[in-house]
Amino acid sequence: MSADFARAKWRKSSRSNTEQACVEVARASTAIGVRDSKNPNGGHIALDRAAFTDLLKHVKAGALDL
């Protein structure tokens, strides 16, 4: 998937805390990006809207808790 995040407005997730679990999301024309707010230059993953919705469903259900 080639989405351009160069001018994307990243925002911190309302579910992030101030310690370790900091996630930022941004919209591009064809995808949603997810990155670590503590390392914004470390890259991101890009998901299409269906995959992002599925990810959110799993996160909210606690399926990805460590």
C-alpha positions in Angstrom: 0.0 0.0 0.0 1.5 3.3 -1.0 -0.1 6.1 1.0 1.7 9.5 1.4 2.0 10.5 5.1 4.5 13.3 4.4 1.9 16.0 5.2 -0.3 13.9 7.5 -1.5 15.4 10.7 -0.6 12.9 13.4 -2.7 12.8 16.6 -2.1 11.0 19.8 -4.7 8.3 20.6 -7.0 9.2 23.4 -6.3 5.7 24.8 -2.6 6.4 25.1 -1.1 7.0 28.5 1.8 9.3 29.4 4.2 6.5 30.1 4.8 3.6 27.8 1.7 3.1 25.6 1.8 6.0 23.2 0.3 5.6 19.8 -0.4 8.2 17.1 -2.7 7.9 14.1 -3.0 9.8 10.9 -5.2 9.7 7.8 -3.8 9.6 4.3 -5.8 9.4 1.1 -5.9 5.6 1.0 -4.8 4.5 4.4 -4.6 5.1 8.2 -1.1 5.3 9.7 -0.1 4.1 13.1 3.2 5.0 14.8 4.9 5.1 18.2 4.7 8.7 19.4 8.0 8.3 21.4 9.8 7.6 18.1 7.9 9.5 15.3 10.9 9.1 12.9 11.0 5.3 13.5 8.4 4.5 10.8 4.8 3.6 10.8 2.4 1.0 9.6 -0.2 1.8 7.0 -3.5 0.0 7.1 -6.5 0.2 4.8 -9.7 1.3 6.5 -11.0 -2.3 6.9 -7.8 -3.5 8.5 -7.7 -0.5 10.8 -11.3 -1.1 11.9 -10.4 -4.8 12.6 -7.4 -3.7 14.6 -9.5 -1.4 16.7 -12.0 -4.1 17.4 -9.3 -6.4 18.7 -7.7 -3.7 20.8 -11.0 -2.7 22.4 -11.7 -6.4 23.1 -8.4 -6.8 24.9 -7.2 -9.4 22.4 -3.8 -7.8 22.0 -3.0 -7.1 25.7 0.3 -8.3 26.9 
